[in-house]
């Protein structure tokens, strides 16, 4: 994954028509895919900055499926890109025995942390459920393109209110194979963004219900706000 075009656009596999769609009317929410994967999210991050995100996986029923609770970090060291508005992101994906290789993302304008979170979550779910990761990824691609809800929201940044967007989608709710998903069909993905946040991604959550609690309960939060 050397460039954002290779990671973000390939991951979404959006059609040319979708990317070339007419601008939204003034005041209308942006398309989810444009907001999350096409925007200049790193334009407000100076080279030399380290963006730190706290990753948490809760226990409960999720512990029986995905393993014990996790509290770790993902760090992006931001460097200059080939053009003034581009950046290069060097990734430190977790620490200690959980550390894994990822990136780098070169000459990108968008924040790769969402791709990192989704790939990690889908890998875990596919492994423990014996599911096809390509099938899961394709379902999320289609849901982000066709069914995601984007709504304006107010978030807190450095103790002050800031305007942002919340993107929410349930990619497997009507899946024809949902009876075999052990509760994964209830998965709800939620992403909060705000221009006032370095890198724009404020938080990402993934939750799925199961009898007695949550089957999936994972989150990633821009830590400097905590």
C-alpha positions, 0 to 999 in steps of 0.5 A: 500500500504505497499510495492512497489511490492504491489503498482507498480507491482500490478498497472502495472500488467506486465506479467512475460515474460515482467519482464524477458525480455533480457537486451536492447542492449548497448545504447538502451532506457530502457523499460518504465515500467522498467525505471519508476517502476523497477529501483532503483530510491531511491538509491541516497536518504539518509535516513532522506531526504524529497523529495518535489514535486509541484503539479499544476492543471491549469484552463481554460476548465479543471476548468469546468471539474476537478475543480478550479486550485490547487497549492499544495505539495506532500512530501516524508520523506525517511527512511531506509529500511530492506536492504541497497538499500531499503527505506521507504517513508512516504507520505504527500499527499497535505495539508489542506483540500486537504490532503489525506491518502496515503502510507506508502511505505515500503522497496522499491527501486523505487520512489512511487510519480508516482503511487501517481500522476497517482492514483490521476489523474485517480480518478478525471477523473473517478469521473467527467466523470463517467468512470470506473477507472479500465478501465482507469488504464488498458488502461494506463497499456497496453500503458506503456507496449506496446506503450510508447516512451522512448527518451534520453533528457538533463535536468537542475539540480541545474543549470547544464545540466544532461542526462535523459530520457523522457517517453511519451505515449497517452493511449487513442488515439485509444480507441474504446470508445474515442467518449464518453471521452469528449476529454480525448482520447487526454491525453498525459502523459510525465515523465522525469527522471534523475539520478542526481535528488534525487529519479530520477523523475524530472517531470510528466505532464498530458495534454488533449485537448478540444475545447478552451483549455486543458481538463486536465492540471496537473503537478508534479515537483521536487521542489528543482530544482525550 
